[in-house]
Amino acid sequence: MTDVSTRRPLRLGRFVLPAYTHLVLLWLFAPIVVMTVYGFNDTHGRLNIVWSGFTLKWFTDPFGVTALTSAVKTSLLSATIGAVISTVLGTLIALASHRYRFRGRSLLDAVMVMNIAASEVVMGAALLTLFLTANVPLGFLTIVLAQVMFSIPFVAITVRARLVGFDNALEEAAQDLGATPFSTFMLVTLPIIFPGVLAAALLAFALCLDDYVITSFVSGQTQTFPLWVYGATRLGVPPQVNVIGTFIFLAGALLSVGFSLMRGWRNRQLARESAV
Amino acid sequence: MFLFFLLPILTLAIMSLQSGDFFNGFVFTWNVGNYSRGISLYSEQYLHAIEYGGAATIVALLVAYPAAYWIAFHAGPRKSSYLLAVLLPFFVSFVIRTLSWGVLLADDGPLFGPLKSAQLLPLDFRVLATPVAVTGGLAYTFFPFMLLPVYASLEKIDRGLIESAQDLYANRFEVLRRVIIPLSLPGVFAGVLLTGIPAIADYVNQDLLGGVGTTMVGRVIERQFEVSLNYPLAAALAFVFMLGLLATLLLYQRIFGTEQIMGD
């Protein structure tokens, strides 16, 4: 290992910095802890701020607020559709920009950077004016369109990172052996880039599910989960929000911990195989 | 990409030059007045955005750098576990995280409530509804965008360089100042950009954690669209805001190149 600490033990590196890093982690987890704990709060008023005893009643009735449940459903549905579409389009963009070093490539880079730089407020405002000008009724459709728009650059960047080092000759070889372009894609290209595509799809799903700012501009009367929660802050947020938030957190945490364990396991296996 | 990005921006630009009102319709009239009116009416909110967003970026950098340094150089085989731990809280919806900060920082919330009843804090002490809460919330919300690029650039540093510096009798402070910090600058610049832009534009933190008089320009744009229905003025405000960000970005790109931002 090239760990500096093993070569030259530093007190700063051994005590102060690790303690500091753990404090930072504490800070990062603080609101998550608050969210989960207040899901068990036996609150009676509208505000869920003062602790008033432990209860399981919110956890046994997570879908007790009808409007909240339907907002969660809308979110899951729009995020799924948005993630699928943006993954397909973003992957195609990544492949095109990798394969053909076309002249538009730097323009494409510029647009992607601009998209990130334009900031959510501006993108939300711009999409809203576009939909208003084009007379597109605001609602589920415009939410999905907006989500596709803002997640495409993230998909393209993620997939392109995976394409670094991808040899185009592999595709040519497959075609020389009589594969059609479609079967080349399915049998050669996709399996190679699949981990990147999967990661990009999950990222897009998470982005779509969580987006508040852009979605709020184009949603019309339709409520997604973040929009509903945000609206509820005016009147008091029901503890069910904490419960559903905890579930989403656990699902995301399990998924990512599982992924990283799987990757670690595969890396060790590969190392063992190459050692033989 | 054209359809998804440039077209909306173009309609935004056109909208910003229109005049009229919501009920009688808007007409394109090269109405530059929207711009001068927007800037003169809301210059304070533009300044708030730069102030809080800028402060939050600096806070995020100062908090993230030592932690990223320790993870990159000293965490050994547990590196990826620590990175995962940094990212895990961000699986929770952004709105809920900000709300939870509101609960945590509330005047009679779990943090200050007990301290106040124990008379360790004066009764009128507050963090919620102040610029401090807004800045802290922004630094928190966009923290991974700072930590990850800084970590990536620290991780890439050739350990041999540090050893050579030590062999040449550089002390720890000099190694940090002359080798590690300069080599990590690309990550710092990328982090500042990726944190700064969304932090300046955000209005959720300000709305949920800030009070009267902390309004940032993002909120003004949103209100003008959703409540005042003055689309041309809102579009002009948004367009000015975007141009400001874009100018900063181009300046940045001139100095450091796109690769830093795109990460390839």
Interface residues (C-beta under 8 A of the other chain):
Chain A: M1 T2 D3 V4 S5 R7 R8 L10 L12 G13 R14 L17 P18 Y20 T21 V24 L25 W27 L28 F29 A30 P31 I32 V34 M35 Y38 N48 I49 V50 W51 I93 L108 D109 A110 V111 M112 V113 M114 N115 I116 A117 A118 S119 E120 V121 V122 M123 G124 A125 A126 L127 L128 T129 L130 L132 T133 V148 M149 I152 I157 R160 A161 V164 A206 L209 D210 Y212 V213 S216 F217 F225 P226 V229 Y230 T233 V237 V241 N242 G245 I248 F249 A251 G252 A253 S256 V257 S260 G264
Chain B: M1 F2 F4 F5 L6 L7 P8 I9 T11 L12 I14 M15 V63 A64 P66 A67 Y69 W70 I71 F73 H74 A75 G76 S80 S81 Y82 L84 A85 V86 L87 L88 P89 F91 V92 S93 F94 V95 I96 R97 T98 L99 S100 W101 G102 V103 L104 A106 D108 G109 P110 G113 Y140 F143 R159 I162 E163 Q166 R172 L193 L194 I197 P198 I200 A201 D202 Y203 V204 L208 G218 I221 E222 F225 E226 Y231 A234 A235 A238 F239 F241 M242 L245 L246 L249 Q253 T258 I261 M262 G263 D264
